[in-house]
């Protein structure tokens, strides 16, 4: 719970019949919104830094990849699948000892970042892998035949072509992390979820509950709007780069010069 929210509610009755005055709801929600943005921002930074390389690795370990290895691909795919299959609330409770070992606590924003990062990395890794599958294999073959290294192929021929799809998946993942941050409020992580549970649900304060819903809907809509615009912008850029890309040698459209035998042939037939 944020310090400002604690100051606002300090000394107020704790019975379930008490409702926060409407005038004080913004002062209660704004610090909680800040906590949510901090949680989601930290988590998404970790998710991108780990998920993009891991998704690229799994894609290229698959049959037909740059460094095909069926055993390693199967192991990593199973690990990612396990991370995706666990509901977030169960995952959060199951790794409490690991979270305490990493952060030294099992409450607050640091404790929420660990399970949110694990869940987000598993989800985003699959998004990156599926986005790379949509890239035409011919681009990888052309880059390989031109002598590019594996890292160059991944960066310029695979990831650069999959940017719009990856951004679309990143938007979905960010919205999912906003939802997870609300669930993390149940362990005292702060944020909008903490306010909704502690004041809206436990105290039956419909005003606070409605306000948290409005804030969450507005936040998700904003993220979706920004993500859609970025996808459109990168799609247009990718299409323009394809049009500018050289298509290889072709027969010139200029008229072929006549040979020495052509006039003789024409004169013989005339």
ROMIMAR-857334 format. One line per 4 residues: their letters; for each residue x, y, z of N, C-alpha, C. Coordinates in nm, 3 decimals, decimal comma. Each point is the difference from the previous one (the first is absolute). Example, Ala and Ser with C-alpha at 12.3 -4.5 7.8 and 13.67 -1.06 7.14 Angstrom:
2
as> 1,319 -0,569 0,780 -0,089 0,119 0,000 0,090 0,120 0,000 ~ -0,035 0,105 -0,072 0,082 0,119 0,006 -0,077 0,109 0,073
% end
This chain:
270
xxxx> 0,084 -0,119 0,000 -0,084 0,119 0,000 0,087 0,123 0,000 ~ -0,035 0,102 -0,077 0,082 0,119 -0,010 -0,007 0,081 0,128 ~ 0,103 0,081 0,022 0,008 0,081 0,120 -0,113 0,103 0,004 ~ -0,029 0,063 -0,117 -0,104 0,100 -0,004 -0,135 -0,059 0,032
xxxx> -0,029 -0,118 -0,054 -0,127 -0,065 0,030 -0,010 -0,035 0,147 ~ 0,112 -0,042 0,060 0,000 -0,031 0,142 -0,026 0,126 0,082 ~ 0,057 0,112 -0,040 -0,022 0,126 0,072 -0,146 0,043 -0,010 ~ -0,061 -0,021 -0,115 -0,139 0,043 -0,019 -0,093 -0,080 0,089
xxxx> 0,026 -0,131 0,008 -0,092 -0,089 0,075 0,042 -0,019 0,144 ~ 0,106 0,064 0,044 0,046 -0,017 0,138 -0,106 0,056 0,095 ~ -0,030 -0,077 0,101 -0,094 0,046 0,101 -0,145 -0,016 -0,039 ~ -0,029 -0,047 -0,120 -0,138 -0,019 -0,041 -0,051 -0,131 0,055
xxxx> -0,128 -0,011 0,027 -0,054 -0,126 0,051 0,020 -0,113 -0,099 ~ 0,024 -0,118 0,052 0,029 -0,116 -0,083 -0,119 -0,092 -0,019 ~ -0,118 0,037 0,052 -0,114 -0,088 -0,017 -0,045 0,000 -0,145 ~ -0,068 -0,106 -0,039 -0,038 -0,017 -0,139 -0,106 0,098 -0,044
xxxx> -0,064 0,070 0,092 -0,102 0,095 -0,038 0,055 0,135 -0,039 ~ 0,129 0,023 0,017 0,056 0,132 -0,030 0,029 0,012 -0,148 ~ -0,038 0,114 -0,058 0,027 0,029 -0,139 0,093 0,119 -0,010 ~ 0,096 -0,009 -0,092 0,092 0,111 -0,023 -0,078 0,114 -0,064
xxxx> 0,014 0,123 0,051 -0,068 0,113 -0,063 0,040 0,013 -0,146 ~ -0,096 0,039 -0,082 0,025 0,010 -0,144 0,114 0,096 -0,029 ~ 0,010 0,107 0,077 0,106 0,100 -0,024 0,139 -0,058 0,025 ~ 0,008 -0,106 0,082 0,131 -0,058 0,031 0,036 -0,119 -0,090
xxxx> -0,092 -0,044 -0,083 0,027 -0,115 -0,087 0,115 0,028 -0,097 ~ 0,006 0,118 -0,068 0,115 0,023 -0,088 0,134 -0,005 0,073 ~ 0,006 0,055 0,122 0,125 -0,004 0,076 0,036 -0,142 0,041 ~ -0,100 -0,088 0,007 0,027 -0,140 0,032 0,043 -0,078 -0,123
xxxx> -0,058 0,033 -0,117 0,026 -0,077 -0,120 0,128 0,041 -0,073 ~ 0,034 0,129 0,001 0,117 0,045 -0,076 0,129 -0,067 0,047 ~ 0,030 -0,005 0,131 0,121 -0,073 0,041 -0,007 -0,148 -0,036 ~ -0,121 -0,059 0,010 -0,015 -0,141 -0,037 0,025 -0,020 -0,149
xxxx> -0,045 0,094 -0,081 0,027 -0,007 -0,143 0,150 0,009 -0,027 ~ 0,069 0,085 0,075 0,146 0,008 -0,013 0,068 -0,131 0,034 ~ -0,047 -0,066 0,107 0,057 -0,131 0,036 -0,024 -0,103 -0,111 ~ -0,118 0,003 -0,060 -0,030 -0,093 -0,109 0,090 0,024 -0,120
xxxx> 0,020 0,127 -0,035 0,086 0,032 -0,115 0,145 -0,041 0,028 ~ 0,045 0,016 0,123 0,137 -0,040 0,035 0,014 -0,151 -0,014 ~ -0,096 -0,075 0,055 0,004 -0,146 -0,008 0,003 -0,047 -0,146 ~ -0,095 0,051 -0,078 -0,012 -0,044 -0,139 0,123 0,043 -0,080
xxxx> 0,051 0,121 0,027 0,118 0,047 -0,072 0,122 -0,086 0,026 ~ 0,025 -0,033 0,127 0,114 -0,086 0,034 -0,015 -0,138 -0,062 ~ -0,120 -0,056 0,013 -0,025 -0,135 -0,051 0,016 -0,005 -0,152 ~ -0,057 0,097 -0,072 0,008 -0,004 -0,146 0,142 0,023 -0,050
xxxx> 0,079 0,077 0,073 0,141 0,015 -0,038 0,071 -0,135 0,008 ~ -0,022 -0,073 0,111 0,060 -0,132 0,015 -0,054 -0,096 -0,106 ~ -0,129 0,007 -0,026 -0,063 -0,090 -0,097 0,060 0,018 -0,139 ~ 0,018 0,124 -0,043 0,054 0,025 -0,134 0,147 -0,043 -0,007
xxxx> 0,077 0,034 0,103 0,143 -0,032 -0,001 0,025 -0,151 -0,002 ~ -0,089 -0,076 0,061 0,018 -0,146 0,004 -0,082 -0,069 -0,109 ~ -0,121 0,047 -0,024 -0,091 -0,069 -0,090 0,043 0,004 -0,145 ~ 0,054 0,114 -0,047 0,041 0,010 -0,141 0,115 -0,096 -0,031
xxxx> 0,110 0,001 0,076 0,106 -0,098 -0,029 -0,045 -0,145 0,017 ~ -0,081 -0,025 0,104 -0,043 -0,138 0,024 -0,094 -0,049 -0,109 ~ -0,092 0,086 -0,045 -0,088 -0,038 -0,110 0,076 -0,024 -0,129 ~ 0,100 0,086 -0,026 0,083 -0,019 -0,120 0,079 -0,130 0,009
xxxx> 0,050 -0,032 0,119 0,076 -0,124 0,018 -0,087 -0,122 -0,024 ~ -0,120 -0,002 0,059 -0,089 -0,116 -0,018 -0,039 -0,015 -0,146 ~ -0,026 0,111 -0,067 -0,037 -0,007 -0,141 0,112 -0,060 -0,085 ~ 0,122 0,039 0,027 0,111 -0,047 -0,083 0,057 -0,134 0,044
xxxx> -0,043 -0,050 0,116 0,034 -0,136 0,039 -0,094 -0,102 -0,062 ~ -0,114 0,046 -0,050 -0,098 -0,089 -0,061 0,052 -0,054 -0,133 ~ -0,060 -0,108 -0,050 0,041 -0,052 -0,132 -0,007 0,107 -0,108 ~ 0,109 0,014 -0,075 0,008 0,102 -0,102 0,054 0,132 0,049
xxxx> 0,036 0,009 0,129 0,053 0,124 0,055 0,148 0,017 -0,030 ~ 0,054 0,110 0,048 0,141 0,030 -0,026 0,092 -0,097 0,071 ~ -0,036 -0,041 0,120 0,082 -0,098 0,074 -0,094 -0,107 0,055 ~ -0,045 -0,085 -0,087 -0,099 -0,102 0,033 0,052 -0,095 0,107
xxxx> -0,082 -0,017 0,104 0,033 -0,093 0,108 -0,132 -0,046 0,062 ~ -0,045 -0,116 -0,040 -0,132 -0,047 0,042 -0,009 -0,019 0,151 ~ 0,105 -0,052 0,062 -0,004 -0,025 0,144 -0,011 0,130 0,079 ~ 0,085 0,097 -0,032 -0,005 0,128 0,069 -0,132 0,072 -0,025
xxxx> -0,050 -0,010 -0,123 -0,128 0,063 -0,032 -0,114 -0,061 0,081 ~ 0,001 -0,130 0,016 -0,106 -0,067 0,076 0,004 0,039 0,146 ~ 0,121 0,005 0,058 0,012 0,035 0,141 -0,048 0,142 0,026 ~ 0,048 0,096 -0,081 -0,041 0,139 0,019 -0,149 0,018 -0,024
xxxx> -0,054 -0,069 -0,097 -0,144 0,012 -0,028 -0,083 -0,052 0,116 ~ 0,043 -0,110 0,060 -0,071 -0,053 0,116 0,006 0,096 0,118 ~ 0,115 0,060 0,024 0,013 0,096 0,111 -0,093 0,118 -0,021 ~ -0,002 0,054 -0,123 -0,088 0,113 -0,029 -0,146 -0,041 0,013
xxxx> -0,033 -0,118 -0,045 -0,138 -0,046 0,009 -0,046 -0,015 0,145 ~ 0,090 -0,048 0,086 -0,034 -0,012 0,142 -0,024 0,138 0,059 ~ 0,084 0,098 -0,034 -0,019 0,135 0,051 -0,130 0,063 -0,045 ~ -0,044 -0,036 -0,121 -0,125 0,056 -0,052 -0,123 -0,071 0,054
xxxx> 0,015 -0,126 0,038 -0,117 -0,079 0,038 -0,050 0,030 0,141 ~ 0,085 0,055 0,086 -0,039 0,026 0,138 -0,077 0,131 0,011 ~ -0,119 0,000 0,060 -0,069 0,126 0,028 0,087 0,089 0,088 ~ -0,009 0,130 -0,021 0,094 0,091 0,067 -0,011 -0,008 0,151
xxxx> -0,120 -0,012 0,054 -0,016 -0,005 0,145 0,070 -0,123 0,058 ~ -0,011 -0,115 -0,070 0,067 -0,121 0,046 0,151 0,014 -0,013 ~ 0,046 0,057 -0,113 0,143 0,022 -0,019 0,056 0,091 0,108 ~ -0,072 0,106 0,032 0,045 0,095 0,100 0,015 -0,066 0,137
xxxx> -0,096 -0,087 0,034 0,008 -0,069 0,129 0,105 -0,110 0,000 ~ 0,020 -0,066 -0,114 0,092 -0,114 -0,005 0,145 0,042 0,013 ~ 0,034 0,119 -0,047 0,141 0,041 0,000 0,030 0,101 0,111 ~ -0,082 0,002 0,104 0,025 0,093 0,112 0,139 -0,020 0,059
xxxx> 0,046 -0,125 0,025 0,138 -0,016 0,053 0,105 0,056 -0,096 ~ -0,017 -0,023 -0,130 0,095 0,054 -0,097 -0,005 0,152 -0,002 ~ -0,120 0,056 0,008 -0,014 0,146 0,002 0,067 0,059 0,122 ~ -0,018 -0,065 0,116 0,063 0,049 0,123 0,152 -0,011 -0,009
xxxx> 0,049 -0,105 -0,067 0,144 -0,017 -0,016 0,059 0,109 -0,089 ~ -0,074 0,039 -0,105 0,049 0,101 -0,094 -0,010 0,140 0,058 ~ -0,114 0,033 0,059 -0,026 0,138 0,042 0,012 0,022 0,150 ~ 0,002 -0,107 0,078 0,006 0,016 0,145 -0,134 0,028 0,064
xxxx> -0,107 0,000 -0,077 -0,134 0,026 0,052 -0,103 -0,069 -0,087 ~ -0,119 -0,019 0,053 -0,108 -0,059 -0,079 -0,120 0,094 -0,011 ~ 0,022 0,128 0,028 -0,105 0,100 -0,015 0,059 0,122 -0,071 ~ -0,085 0,082 -0,053 0,044 0,123 -0,064 0,031 -0,019 -0,148
xxxx> 0,042 0,109 -0,062 0,029 0,000 -0,143 0,111 -0,098 -0,036 ~ 0,113 -0,005 0,074 0,105 -0,098 -0,037 -0,050 -0,143 -0,003 ~ -0,087 -0,036 0,095 -0,052 -0,136 0,003 -0,094 -0,027 -0,116 ~ -0,068 0,103 -0,049 -0,090 -0,019 -0,114 0,075 -0,008 -0,132
xxxx> 0,114 0,067 -0,009 0,074 0,003 -0,126 0,049 -0,140 -0,040 ~ 0,039 -0,081 0,097 0,057 -0,132 -0,031 -0,101 -0,091 -0,069 ~ -0,117 -0,028 0,058 -0,095 -0,088 -0,071 -0,056 0,064 -0,127 ~ -0,019 0,132 0,001 -0,049 0,066 -0,121 0,101 -0,013 -0,114
xxxx> 0,129 0,011 0,032 0,103 -0,013 -0,103 0,004 -0,141 -0,056 ~ -0,011 -0,100 0,086 0,003 -0,139 -0,047 -0,119 -0,027 -0,092 ~ -0,118 0,042 0,042 -0,119 -0,021 -0,083 0,009 0,079 -0,130 ~ 0,049 0,124 0,007 0,010 0,082 -0,119 0,103 -0,050 -0,099
xxxx> 0,114 -0,050 0,049 0,104 -0,052 -0,089 -0,051 -0,122 -0,075 ~ -0,069 -0,091 0,071 -0,053 -0,120 -0,065 -0,100 0,038 -0,109 ~ -0,084 0,097 0,027 -0,102 0,042 -0,096 0,064 0,071 -0,120 ~ 0,091 0,092 0,027 0,058 0,079 -0,107 0,095 -0,082 -0,086
xxxx> 0,066 -0,099 0,059 0,088 -0,086 -0,078 -0,076 -0,071 -0,110 ~ -0,119 -0,050 0,032 -0,082 -0,065 -0,102 -0,045 0,100 -0,106 ~ -0,029 0,122 0,041 -0,040 0,102 -0,096 0,112 0,027 -0,099 ~ 0,123 0,014 0,050 0,115 0,025 -0,087 0,022 -0,119 -0,092
xxxx> -0,008 -0,121 0,054 0,020 -0,119 -0,083 -0,102 -0,008 -0,112 ~ -0,127 0,023 0,031 -0,104 -0,006 -0,102 0,015 0,114 -0,101 ~ 0,047 0,116 0,045 0,022 0,111 -0,093 0,111 -0,033 -0,099 ~ 0,105 -0,064 0,048 0,110 -0,036 -0,089 -0,040 -0,109 -0,098
xxxx> -0,093 -0,085 0,038 -0,048 -0,102 -0,092 -0,069 0,061 -0,122 ~ -0,058 0,119 0,019 -0,073 0,064 -0,111 0,094 0,066 -0,100 ~ 0,129 0,012 0,033 0,095 0,060 -0,092 0,032 -0,100 -0,110 ~ -0,008 0,039 -0,127 0,030 -0,094 -0,110 0,139 -0,061 0,014
xxxx> 0,010 -0,129 -0,015 0,127 -0,070 0,014 0,099 0,043 -0,107 ~ -0,053 0,053 -0,111 0,089 0,043 -0,108 0,091 0,113 0,044 ~ -0,047 0,086 0,091 0,085 0,110 0,048 0,120 -0,054 0,076 ~ -0,023 -0,102 0,081 0,112 -0,060 0,074 0,097 -0,067 -0,096
xxxx> -0,051 -0,067 -0,101 0,088 -0,067 -0,096 0,084 0,100 -0,079 ~ -0,062 0,111 -0,039 0,075 0,102 -0,073 0,109 0,060 0,087 ~ -0,034 0,030 0,126 0,100 0,057 0,090 0,113 -0,098 0,027 ~ -0,034 -0,128 0,011 0,104 -0,101 0,024 0,091 -0,015 -0,122
xxxx> -0,060 0,003 -0,118 0,081 -0,015 -0,121 0,089 0,121 -0,025 ~ -0,037 0,114 0,056 0,082 0,120 -0,018 0,117 0,005 0,097 ~ 0,011 -0,099 0,088 0,112 -0,007 0,093 -0,024 0,066 0,134 ~ -0,124 0,036 0,034 -0,029 0,063 0,129 0,016 -0,100 0,113
xxxx> 0,042 0,049 0,115 0,013 -0,086 0,118 -0,138 -0,031 0,056 ~ -0,006 -0,096 0,092 -0,129 -0,038 0,059 -0,063 0,118 0,073 ~ 0,083 0,076 0,073 -0,053 0,116 0,073 -0,054 0,105 -0,097 ~ 0,068 0,022 -0,109 -0,047 0,096 -0,099 -0,129 -0,046 -0,065
xxxx> -0,011 -0,129 -0,028 -0,122 -0,053 -0,059 -0,118 0,018 0,095 ~ 0,021 -0,031 0,128 -0,108 0,014 0,098 -0,043 0,146 0,013 ~ 0,098 0,089 0,001 -0,031 0,142 0,022 -0,061 0,067 -0,122 ~ 0,055 -0,027 -0,118 -0,041 0,075 -0,119 -0,103 -0,072 -0,086
xxxx> 0,007 -0,132 -0,006 -0,090 -0,074 -0,088 -0,121 -0,058 0,073 ~ 0,010 -0,021 0,130 -0,110 -0,060 0,074 -0,073 0,101 0,088 ~ 0,071 0,055 0,099 -0,066 0,091 0,093 -0,050 0,128 -0,068 ~ 0,080 0,054 -0,092 -0,041 0,124 -0,065 -0,128 -0,018 -0,081
xxxx> -0,018 -0,118 -0,059 -0,121 -0,027 -0,078 -0,120 -0,032 0,090 ~ 0,027 -0,044 0,122 -0,109 -0,039 0,091 -0,036 0,110 0,099 ~ 0,056 0,120 -0,016 -0,024 0,108 0,096 -0,148 0,031 0,020 ~ -0,080 0,018 -0,106 -0,143 0,029 0,024 -0,070 -0,108 0,082
xxxx> 0,027 -0,126 -0,032 -0,063 -0,108 0,074 0,048 -0,004 0,146 ~ 0,128 0,025 0,021 0,053 0,000 0,136 -0,059 0,114 0,082 ~ -0,015 0,117 -0,062 -0,060 0,113 0,072 -0,145 -0,031 0,036 ~ -0,073 -0,063 -0,093 -0,136 -0,039 0,033 -0,006 -0,097 0,117
xxxx> 0,092 -0,097 0,002 0,007 -0,092 0,113 0,043 0,069 0,128 ~ 0,090 0,097 -0,012 0,045 0,074 0,117 -0,115 0,079 0,061 ~ -0,088 0,052 -0,084 -0,117 0,071 0,051 -0,089 -0,093 0,081 ~ -0,025 -0,119 -0,055 -0,082 -0,099 0,072 0,066 -0,038 0,132
xxxx> 0,132 -0,019 -0,004 0,072 -0,040 0,121 -0,005 0,110 0,105 ~ 0,013 0,125 -0,041 -0,006 0,111 0,095 -0,135 0,006 0,069 ~ -0,107 -0,019 -0,078 -0,134 -0,001 0,059 -0,015 -0,115 0,100 ~ 0,057 -0,115 -0,035 -0,004 -0,114 0,093 0,074 0,031 0,129
xxxx> 0,113 0,072 -0,011 0,075 0,035 0,121 -0,076 0,101 0,086 ~ -0,079 0,086 -0,061 -0,085 0,090 0,078 -0,101 -0,081 0,080 ~ -0,057 -0,101 -0,064 -0,093 -0,088 0,071 0,071 -0,076 0,112 ~ 0,121 -0,049 -0,027 0,074 -0,073 0,103 0,038 0,091 0,117
xxxx> 0,027 0,128 -0,029 0,034 0,092 0,108 -0,118 0,018 0,095 ~ -0,122 -0,007 -0,055 -0,118 0,009 0,087 -0,010 -0,124 0,089 ~ 0,033 -0,118 -0,057 0,000 -0,121 0,081 0,109 0,006 0,106 ~ 0,116 0,057 -0,037 0,110 0,011 0,096 -0,035 0,089 0,117
xxxx> -0,102 0,082 -0,013 -0,044 0,082 0,113 -0,046 -0,082 0,118 ~ -0,035 -0,127 -0,024 -0,043 -0,086 0,110 0,114 -0,036 0,094 ~ 0,126 0,017 -0,044 0,113 -0,027 0,089 0,061 0,131 0,050 ~ -0,078 0,106 -0,006 0,047 0,128 0,051 0,100 0,068 -0,091
xxxx> -0,010 -0,026 -0,132 0,096 0,059 -0,093 -0,030 0,146 -0,029 ~ -0,114 0,050 0,045 -0,039 0,136 -0,033 -0,066 0,005 -0,136 ~ -0,022 0,120 -0,047 -0,061 0,016 -0,131 -0,151 0,004 0,006 ~ -0,059 0,007 -0,118 -0,145 0,009 -0,012 -0,068 -0,122 0,060
xxxx> 0,058 -0,118 -0,019 -0,060 -0,121 0,053 -0,010 0,001 0,151 ~ 0,103 0,053 0,066 -0,003 0,007 0,147 -0,114 0,091 0,047 ~ -0,015 0,115 -0,064 -0,106 0,092 0,037 -0,137 -0,063 -0,025 ~ -0,015 -0,069 -0,114 -0,128 -0,062 -0,033 -0,039 -0,107 0,102
xxxx> 0,098 -0,082 0,042 -0,029 -0,107 0,094 -0,020 0,054 0,141 ~ 0,093 0,086 0,045 -0,002 0,046 0,139 -0,115 0,095 0,028 ~ -0,025 0,093 -0,090 -0,102 0,101 0,024 -0,130 -0,028 -0,073 ~ 0,011 -0,050 -0,123 -0,123 -0,025 -0,074 -0,071 -0,127 0,040
xxxx> 0,078 -0,109 0,016 -0,061 -0,130 0,029 -0,017 -0,024 0,150 ~ 0,108 0,013 0,076 -0,007 -0,031 0,143 -0,092 0,094 0,074 ~ -0,005 0,126 -0,040 -0,086 0,098 0,069 -0,130 0,027 -0,075 ~ -0,023 -0,073 -0,107 -0,124 0,016 -0,077 -0,021 0,145 -0,044
xxxx> 0,108 0,063 -0,040 -0,005 0,140 -0,045 -0,020 0,000 -0,151 ~ -0,122 0,017 -0,042 -0,030 -0,005 -0,143 0,062 0,116 -0,076 ~ 0,016 0,114 0,066 0,061 0,115 -0,066 0,145 -0,027 -0,037 ~ 0,077 -0,055 0,094 0,139 -0,033 -0,028 0,010 -0,111 -0,104
xxxx> -0,086 -0,101 0,010 0,003 -0,109 -0,096 -0,029 0,051 -0,141 ~ -0,099 0,086 -0,015 -0,033 0,055 -0,131 0,114 0,086 -0,053 ~ 0,062 0,075 0,089 0,112 0,086 -0,043 0,118 -0,083 -0,048 ~ 0,031 -0,110 0,069 0,111 -0,086 -0,043 -0,031 -0,065 -0,135
xxxx> -0,125 -0,036 -0,022 -0,038 -0,060 -0,129 0,020 0,101 -0,112 ~ -0,043 0,124 0,023 0,014 0,104 -0,102 0,148 0,024 -0,032 ~ 0,083 0,006 0,104 0,144 0,023 -0,021 0,062 -0,115 -0,079 ~ -0,033 -0,124 0,037 0,057 -0,115 -0,071 -0,046 -0,005 -0,146
xxxx> -0,128 0,028 -0,024 -0,050 0,000 -0,138 0,071 0,108 -0,082 ~ 0,015 0,119 0,059 0,068 0,108 -0,072 0,146 -0,034 -0,026 ~ 0,066 -0,063 0,096 0,141 -0,036 -0,017 0,016 -0,104 -0,110 ~ -0,084 -0,102 0,000 0,008 -0,104 -0,102 -0,032 0,058 -0,138
xxxx> -0,101 0,086 -0,007 -0,036 0,060 -0,129 0,114 0,085 -0,053 ~ 0,070 0,071 0,087 0,113 0,082 -0,043 0,114 -0,086 -0,054 ~ 0,031 -0,107 0,071 0,105 -0,091 -0,047 -0,037 -0,061 -0,135 ~ -0,126 -0,040 -0,016 -0,043 -0,060 -0,126 0,007 0,101 -0,113
xxxx> -0,038 0,124 0,026 0,003 0,104 -0,102 0,143 0,027 -0,046 ~ 0,091 0,015 0,096 0,140 0,023 -0,035 0,058 -0,118 -0,076 ~ -0,031 -0,121 0,046 0,049 -0,119 -0,069 -0,050 -0,010 -0,143 ~ -0,129 0,028 -0,021 -0,055 -0,006 -0,136 0,067 0,101 -0,092
xxxx> 0,025 0,120 0,049 0,065 0,102 -0,083 0,144 -0,040 -0,034 ~ 0,070 -0,059 0,096 0,136 -0,044 -0,027 0,001 -0,113 -0,102 ~ -0,096 -0,090 0,008 -0,008 -0,109 -0,097 -0,025 0,055 -0,139 ~ -0,091 0,095 -0,013 -0,027 0,058 -0,132 0,122 0,073 -0,054
xxxx> 0,070 0,073 0,087 0,117 0,075 -0,044 0,111 -0,094 -0,046 ~ 0,026 -0,105 0,076 0,107 -0,093 -0,037 -0,038 -0,084 -0,121 ~ -0,129 -0,029 -0,016 -0,044 -0,075 -0,118 0,022 0,083 -0,126 ~ -0,034 0,129 0,005 0,022 0,087 -0,115 0,148 0,013 -0,031
xxxx> 0,083 0,009 0,105 0,145 0,010 -0,021 0,055 -0,126 -0,063 ~ -0,047 -0,116 0,048 0,047 -0,127 -0,056 -0,041 -0,013 -0,146 ~ -0,122 0,041 -0,033 -0,045 -0,008 -0,139 0,083 0,092 -0,089 ~ 0,034 0,119 0,050 0,081 0,092 -0,079 0,141 -0,055 -0,021
xxxx> 0,056 -0,067 0,102 0,134 -0,056 -0,014 0,001 -0,115 -0,100 ~ -0,110 -0,076 -0,006 -0,009 -0,109 -0,097 -0,004 0,056 -0,142 ~ -0,073 0,111 -0,018 -0,007 0,059 -0,134 0,135 0,056 -0,044 ~ 0,079 0,050 0,098 0,131 0,055 -0,034 0,107 -0,106 -0,014
xxxx> -0,027 -0,121 0,045 0,100 -0,106 -0,001 0,032 -0,040 -0,143 ~ 0,127 -0,009 -0,037 0,035 -0,042 -0,136 -0,045 -0,142 -0,026 ~ -0,049 -0,025 -0,119 -0,055 -0,130 -0,035 0,098 -0,085 -0,078 ~ 0,129 0,039 -0,005 0,099 -0,081 -0,067 0,014 0,040 -0,144
xxxx> 0,095 -0,059 -0,071 0,021 0,036 -0,140 -0,117 -0,041 -0,087 ~ -0,032 0,084 -0,094 -0,107 -0,030 -0,094 0,040 0,049 -0,137 ~ -0,069 -0,046 -0,099 0,032 0,036 -0,137 -0,036 0,146 -0,023 ~ 0,090 0,083 -0,048 -0,032 0,140 -0,022 -0,105 0,014 -0,107
xxxx> -0,076 0,108 0,013 -0,109 0,023 -0,092 0,043 0,076 -0,125 ~ 0,131 0,031 -0,013 0,048 0,071 -0,118 0,004 -0,093 -0,120 ~ -0,003 0,058 -0,117 -0,003 -0,080 -0,123 0,135 -0,066 -0,024 ~ -0,003 -0,128 -0,035 0,123 -0,074 -0,023 0,063 0,045 -0,131
xxxx> 0,130 0,031 0,003 0,065 0,044 -0,124 0,003 -0,112 -0,103 ~ -0,014 0,038 -0,122 -0,002 -0,099 -0,108 0,139 -0,055 -0,025 ~ 0,007 -0,125 -0,039 0,129 -0,065 -0,027 0,037 0,020 -0,146 ~ 0,120 -0,046 -0,036 0,051 0,022 -0,136 -0,075 -0,084 -0,102
xxxx> -0,060 -0,111 0,045 -0,067 -0,089 -0,096 -0,141 0,040 -0,028 ~ -0,061 0,085 0,090 -0,138 0,037 -0,019 -0,027 0,076 -0,128 ~ 0,081 0,102 -0,036 -0,029 0,069 -0,125 0,011 -0,092 -0,118 ~ 0,096 -0,091 -0,001 0,016 -0,093 -0,111 -0,119 -0,089 -0,014
xxxx> -0,054 -0,046 0,116 -0,116 -0,086 -0,005 -0,121 0,073 -0,056 ~ -0,021 0,124 0,048 -0,113 0,075 -0,049 0,012 0,030 -0,149 ~ 0,123 0,034 -0,042 0,019 0,031 -0,142 -0,017 -0,124 -0,088 ~ 0,035 -0,116 0,053 -0,014 -0,123 -0,077 -0,145 -0,039 -0,017
xx> -0,079 0,030 0,100 -0,140 -0,038 -0,009 -0,085 0,100 -0,071 ~ 0,052 0,123 -0,015 -0,079 0,104 -0,064 -0,001 -0,016 -0,151
% end
